[in-house]
Amino acid sequence: MKAHAIDQIDTKGNRRIVILRTAAGYRVDEFERVNGDGTWHYRWYWETGLSRHELNHLLASIW
């Protein structure tokens, strides 16, 4: 698996997203704290060919 450049990390409450740049656009990894023990657990990821501007609008509507 090729390493991706981290573009942004954002945390709200018990959820965290990591935005990575890829050759095709962006990948968004989602994590969450489930027990309050401070450990982040991986939930899922999704990839998009959107521009960063379009991705920002999408995240603002769902995050």
Summary of the structure (lengths in Angstrom):
residues: 63
radius of gyration: 12.2
end to end distance: 27.3
largest distance: 35.4
contacts: 132
relative contact order: 0.22
helix: 17%
strand: 51%
